Every structure is written in C-alpha cells, then in structure tokens.
C-alpha cells in the first residue's frame, strides 16, 4: 500500500474538525491522517506500507519544461482547499508532528530530492514484487493502474471512507480510455489544477475519441501532420499549433518510474518501533485515541 501522504493529510486537515493539543497546537490533520491509515490497514491488511512524501512538490525540471506547471499554487495567501499546495500555517505546524509519529510507529516513509510523491509512488509501484494499492486523491496516478501487474488506485477524492477502487474497467467506464492511455489523455485535455493548458478545443470526450482512433499521442500527432487523415480542419490546426506544448508535456505529465529509492524496510510493523516516544507524542499532542486505534489495528494483523 502506497500512500500519497500530502493528499491524505491535506484532506484530513480540511475534513476533520479543529482540535488542539494542550498547548494550543492544532492536531486535526495528525489525528485524521492516523485514522485514515488505521482504517485502510484494517480494511485491506497490506503486508507492506509506505508513506510517500513530496520532497519537491514543484520540481524545477518540470517547471523548466512547462513554466506554468503548478504556478498558481505558489500563491500562499488564503488557501481554500486540498488542491492548494501552499500549506496554511495551522497545517504546516502539524507536518513535523506527523513525521515524528510515523517514525515512532516504524512506518516507512520515502521521498526523493527533486521529485514529487507521485514519482515515488510510480517508482515503488513499477516492478513491485506484490500487488499494489495506491491511495490518493490525485487522478494523475490513474496512469499507474495495471490490472496485469496488480496495481490499482484507491481514489479518496470523496473521502477515505467513501473511496473508489480504480482498475482498468473503472477508467474505461469513466473516461472511455484504457488506463495505459491516461497520461496521453491528460496531456491532451490539460489540467488547470496543475497549470497544464492542454490542446485548445480538446476536452475529455474529444481526447478519448482521438485516442480510440489513433492509439496514443504519437499516432494523433502523426494524423495531424497527415493532410489525408480524417481530422477536422479546426482540430488539425489546434493540434499542430500545440506542437511545442506536446513536445514537452508528456514528460511533465508522466509519473517517473525510475527514481533512486530504498525499497527495503517497508513491512508494516505489528507493534510501534518506539513505544516510549509514541506515548510521549500521544500525551503531548492529544493523540491518544488515534494512536491507540492504529496500534490496535497493527496488532490485530495476522
């Protein structure tokens, strides 16, 4: 089980009522995140679990290719929801507490300099020795879905308690494409939340139609360059005009699968690694209930 950690703790912060420690430190995101993990572990009983981390949520190499990439999220004033990367102060102070608690539990945390959590997840999911569940509210990770390899997404956009199990059939039913086509689909459609302009005049339906006809982005671009292809003049014109964008966008959109990472030490513990430290954190930050819940869930695994 690979957790998109920021996706989860942002949702915990915005979805769990405000609660504080004795010293006034807000801890709703910490409590919510721990409860999310406990629920997922109880429901799915994974043998291994990794909390995947954004060491760089807006890598420079992606910005160099598309300067608008996540540019709107740089604004720090008054974030209003979980898609805003600028961390509000009441959440920012909780992130170090989350990392301390994860360490005390002995849960594996992985990140890599210059890469997003998506890239960590993509690398760990690719070539994994076991089936993989990716937990995220980010649809970009649908590109990792691979029925043959046993990779699916537990999509938490509507909440951890109301998540959807995304496999290839789900992607086909939702978008009319195979999961393997999702990165090309997202490139064509664009994504305002990521600052990706897409191809003018191409939305989800037309992107799916193009992929059904030509298979992939390379086939679509070849058709646009072929005067004999049956593309409409407007669509051909828009695809050709987007050539510079289409030259670089696939690398930006594609989740990296070759990040240098330590794949060892990911087994889910059956007991906290540092009980004394965990007890101290639980008492200091008003975390007794979620810590007890997760501890019990870990112990109940067989």
C-alpha positions as CSV (number, residue, x, y, z in Angstrom):
1,X,0.0,0.0,0.0
2,X,1.5,3.3,-1.2
3,X,0.1,6.4,0.5
4,X,0.1,9.8,-1.2
5,X,0.8,11.4,2.1
6,X,0.2,15.1,1.3
7,X,-3.0,14.2,-0.4
8,X,-4.2,12.5,2.7
9,X,-3.1,15.0,5.3
10,X,-4.5,17.9,3.4
11,X,-7.8,16.1,3.3
12,X,-7.6,15.3,6.9
13,X,-6.9,19.0,7.7
14,X,-9.9,20.3,5.7
15,X,-12.2,17.4,6.7
16,X,-11.6,16.8,10.4
17,X,-13.0,19.3,12.9
18,X,-10.4,21.6,14.5
19,X,-8.9,20.1,17.6
20,X,-5.8,21.2,19.6
21,X,-3.2,19.9,22.0
22,X,-3.0,21.3,25.5
23,X,-0.5,24.0,24.3
24,X,-2.9,25.1,21.5
25,X,-1.1,23.3,18.7
26,X,-3.7,22.2,16.1
27,X,-3.6,18.5,15.5
28,X,-6.7,17.7,13.4
29,X,-4.5,16.7,10.4
30,X,-2.4,14.4,12.5
31,X,-5.4,12.7,14.0
32,X,-7.2,12.4,10.7
33,X,-4.1,11.0,8.9
34,X,-3.6,8.4,11.6
35,X,-7.3,7.4,11.5
36,X,-7.1,7.2,7.7
37,X,-4.1,4.8,7.9
38,X,-5.8,2.7,10.6
39,X,-9.0,2.4,8.5
40,X,-7.1,1.4,5.4
41,X,-4.9,-1.1,7.2
42,X,-7.9,-2.6,8.9
43,X,-9.9,-2.9,5.6
44,X,-7.1,-4.1,3.3
45,X,-4.4,-5.7,5.6
46,X,-1.4,-4.9,3.5
47,X,1.9,-6.7,4.2
48,X,3.9,-3.5,3.4
49,X,3.0,0.2,3.6
50,X,5.0,3.3,2.5
51,X,4.1,6.9,3.3
52,X,5.3,8.6,0.1
53,X,6.5,12.1,0.5
54,X,6.8,15.3,-1.6
55,X,10.4,16.3,-1.2
56,X,9.7,18.8,-4.0
57,X,6.1,19.4,-4.9
58,X,7.0,21.5,-7.9
59,X,10.3,20.1,-9.3
60,X,12.4,22.6,-11.3
61,X,12.9,20.2,-14.1
62,X,9.1,20.1,-14.7
63,X,8.9,23.9,-14.4
64,X,11.7,24.3,-17.0
65,X,9.6,22.3,-19.4
66,X,6.3,24.0,-18.7
67,X,6.7,27.2,-16.7
68,X,3.0,27.3,-15.8
69,X,3.3,23.9,-14.0
70,X,1.5,24.4,-10.7
71,X,2.4,28.1,-10.9
72,X,-0.9,29.2,-9.4
73,X,-0.3,27.0,-6.3
74,X,2.7,29.1,-5.4
75,X,0.4,31.8,-4.0
76,X,0.4,31.5,-0.3
77,X,-2.4,33.8,0.7
78,X,-5.7,32.2,2.0
79,X,-5.6,28.7,0.6
80,X,-9.1,27.4,0.3
81,X,-8.9,23.6,-0.3
82,X,-6.8,20.5,-0.6
83,X,-5.7,21.3,-4.2
84,X,-3.8,24.3,-2.9
85,X,-0.2,23.4,-2.3
86,X,0.7,26.4,-0.2
87,X,0.4,25.0,3.3
88,X,-1.7,27.0,5.7
89,X,0.0,27.8,9.0
90,X,-2.3,25.5,11.1
91,X,-1.3,22.6,8.8
92,X,2.3,23.5,8.4
93,X,3.0,23.1,12.1
94,X,1.4,19.6,12.0
95,X,3.6,18.1,9.3
96,X,6.7,17.6,11.6
97,X,4.4,16.0,14.2
98,X,3.1,13.6,11.5
99,X,6.6,12.6,10.6
100,X,7.6,12.1,14.2
101,X,4.6,9.9,14.9
102,X,5.2,7.9,11.7
103,X,8.8,7.3,12.8
104,X,7.7,6.3,16.3
105,X,5.3,3.8,14.8
106,X,8.0,2.5,12.5
107,X,6.0,3.2,9.3
108,X,8.2,3.5,6.2
109,X,8.5,7.0,4.7
110,X,10.1,7.6,1.3
111,X,10.8,10.7,-0.6
112,X,13.5,11.8,-3.1
113,X,15.1,15.2,-3.7
114,X,13.8,16.8,-6.9
115,X,10.7,14.6,-7.1
116,X,7.1,14.6,-6.1
117,X,5.3,11.9,-4.1
118,X,3.7,10.8,-7.4
119,X,7.2,9.9,-8.7
120,X,8.0,8.0,-5.5
121,X,4.7,6.1,-5.9
122,X,5.3,5.4,-9.6
123,X,8.8,4.0,-8.9
124,X,7.7,1.8,-6.0
125,X,4.6,0.5,-7.9
126,X,6.6,-0.3,-11.0
127,X,8.1,-3.8,-10.8
128,X,6.8,-4.4,-7.3
129,X,7.0,-8.0,-6.1
130,X,3.4,-7.9,-4.9
131,X,0.0,-6.4,-5.8
132,X,-0.1,-2.6,-5.1
133,X,-2.8,-0.3,-3.8
134,X,-2.1,3.4,-4.4
135,X,-4.1,5.6,-2.0
136,X,-4.5,9.1,-3.4
137,X,-7.0,11.9,-4.3
138,X,-4.9,12.7,-7.4
139,X,-6.3,11.4,-10.7
140,X,-2.9,11.8,-12.3
141,X,-2.0,8.5,-10.7
142,X,-4.6,6.6,-12.7
143,X,-1.8,6.2,-15.3
144,X,-0.3,3.7,-12.9
145,X,-3.3,1.3,-13.0
146,X,-2.2,-2.0,-14.4
147,X,-4.5,-5.0,-14.0
148,X,-1.9,-7.5,-15.2
149,X,0.7,-6.2,-12.6
150,X,-1.9,-5.9,-9.8
151,X,-1.7,-2.1,-9.5
152,X,-4.9,-0.3,-8.7
153,X,-5.8,3.1,-7.1
154,X,-7.9,3.6,-4.1
155,X,-9.3,7.0,-5.0
156,X,-10.1,9.2,-2.0
157,X,-11.4,12.3,-3.7
158,X,-14.8,11.7,-2.0
159,X,-13.2,10.7,1.3
160,X,-11.2,7.8,2.7
161,X,-14.5,6.3,3.9
162,X,-16.1,6.6,0.5
163,X,-13.2,5.8,-1.7
164,X,-13.4,4.1,-5.1
165,X,-11.3,1.1,-6.3
166,X,-9.9,2.2,-9.7
167,X,-8.9,-0.5,-12.1
168,X,-8.8,-0.6,-15.9
169,X,-12.5,-1.2,-16.2
170,X,-13.2,1.8,-13.9
171,X,-11.0,4.1,-16.1
172,X,-12.7,2.8,-19.2
173,X,-16.2,3.4,-17.8
174,X,-15.3,6.8,-16.5
175,X,-13.2,8.2,-19.4
176,X,-13.6,5.8,-22.4
177,X,-9.9,5.0,-22.5
178,X,-7.6,2.4,-21.2
179,X,-5.6,3.2,-18.0
180,X,-2.4,2.9,-20.1
181,X,-3.7,5.8,-22.2
182,X,-4.4,8.1,-19.2
183,X,-1.1,10.1,-19.4
184,X,-1.7,10.9,-23.1
185,X,-5.4,11.7,-22.3
186,X,-4.3,14.1,-19.5
187,X,-1.8,15.8,-21.8
188,X,-4.4,16.4,-24.5
189,X,-7.1,17.5,-22.1
190,X,-4.9,19.6,-19.9
191,X,-5.4,20.3,-16.2
192,X,-6.0,23.7,-14.7
193,X,-5.1,22.5,-11.2
194,X,-1.6,21.6,-12.5
195,X,-1.2,24.5,-14.8
196,X,-1.3,22.3,-17.9
197,X,-3.0,24.1,-20.8
198,X,-3.8,21.1,-22.9
199,X,-4.7,21.4,-26.6
200,X,-7.2,24.1,-27.4
201,X,-10.6,22.8,-28.2
202,X,-9.8,19.3,-26.9
203,X,-11.7,18.2,-23.8
204,X,-12.3,14.8,-22.2
205,X,-14.6,13.5,-24.9
206,X,-12.6,14.6,-27.9
207,X,-9.3,13.4,-26.2
208,X,-10.9,9.9,-25.7
209,X,-12.2,9.9,-29.3
210,X,-8.7,10.7,-30.6
211,X,-7.1,8.0,-28.5
212,X,-9.7,5.5,-29.6
213,X,-8.9,6.3,-33.3
214,X,-5.1,6.7,-33.1
215,X,-4.0,4.8,-30.1
216,X,-1.6,7.2,-28.5
217,X,-0.3,10.8,-28.7
218,X,2.3,9.9,-31.3
219,X,-0.4,8.5,-33.5
220,X,-2.6,11.5,-33.0
221,X,0.3,13.9,-33.9
222,X,1.1,11.8,-37.0
223,X,-2.6,12.1,-38.1
224,X,-2.5,15.9,-37.5
225,X,0.6,16.1,-39.8
226,X,-1.0,13.9,-42.5
227,X,-3.3,16.0,-44.8
228,X,-5.1,12.8,-45.8
229,X,-6.2,11.9,-42.3
230,X,-9.9,12.5,-41.4
231,X,-9.3,15.1,-38.7
232,X,-11.4,18.2,-39.0
233,X,-9.5,21.3,-40.1
234,X,-10.0,23.0,-36.8
235,X,-8.8,20.1,-34.8
236,X,-5.8,19.6,-37.1
237,X,-4.9,23.3,-36.8
238,X,-5.2,23.2,-33.0
239,X,-3.0,20.0,-32.7
240,X,-0.4,21.5,-34.9
241,X,-0.4,24.8,-33.0
242,X,0.1,22.9,-29.8
243,X,3.3,21.3,-31.1
244,X,5.7,23.0,-28.7
245,X,3.5,22.0,-25.7
246,X,3.1,18.4,-26.9
247,X,6.8,18.1,-27.3
248,X,7.4,18.6,-23.6
249,X,4.1,17.9,-21.8
250,X,4.4,14.1,-21.9
251,X,7.5,14.2,-19.7
252,X,5.8,16.6,-17.3
253,X,2.6,14.5,-17.1
254,X,4.2,11.1,-16.9
255,X,4.9,9.8,-13.4
256,X,8.6,9.0,-13.0
257,X,9.2,5.3,-12.5
258,X,13.0,5.2,-12.1
259,X,13.7,7.3,-9.0
260,X,16.6,6.0,-6.9
261,X,14.9,4.8,-3.7
262,X,15.4,2.3,-0.9
263,X,12.8,-0.4,-1.4
264,X,13.8,-2.2,1.8
265,X,12.2,-1.9,5.2
266,X,8.6,-1.4,4.0
267,X,7.0,-4.2,6.0
268,X,4.1,-3.0,8.1
269,X,5.0,-3.4,11.8
270,X,2.8,-5.2,14.2
271,X,3.8,-3.0,17.1
272,X,5.3,0.5,17.4
273,X,9.0,0.8,16.8
274,X,9.5,3.2,19.7
275,X,6.6,2.8,22.2
276,X,8.0,5.3,24.7
277,X,8.4,8.1,22.1
278,X,5.0,7.3,20.7
279,X,3.4,7.6,24.2
280,X,5.2,10.9,24.7
281,X,3.9,12.3,21.4
282,X,0.4,11.0,22.1
283,X,0.3,12.7,25.5
284,X,1.8,15.9,24.3
285,X,-0.4,16.4,21.2
286,X,-3.7,14.9,22.3
287,X,-3.3,11.9,20.1
288,X,-4.2,9.1,22.5
289,X,-7.3,7.9,20.6
290,X,-5.9,7.7,17.1
291,X,-2.6,6.3,18.4
292,X,-4.4,3.6,20.3
293,X,-6.6,2.8,17.3
294,X,-3.7,2.4,14.9
295,X,-1.7,0.4,17.5
296,X,-4.6,-2.0,17.9
297,X,-5.1,-2.4,14.2
298,X,-1.4,-3.2,13.7
299,X,-1.5,-5.8,16.5
300,X,-4.6,-7.4,15.0
301,X,-3.0,-8.2,11.7
302,X,-2.1,-11.9,11.2
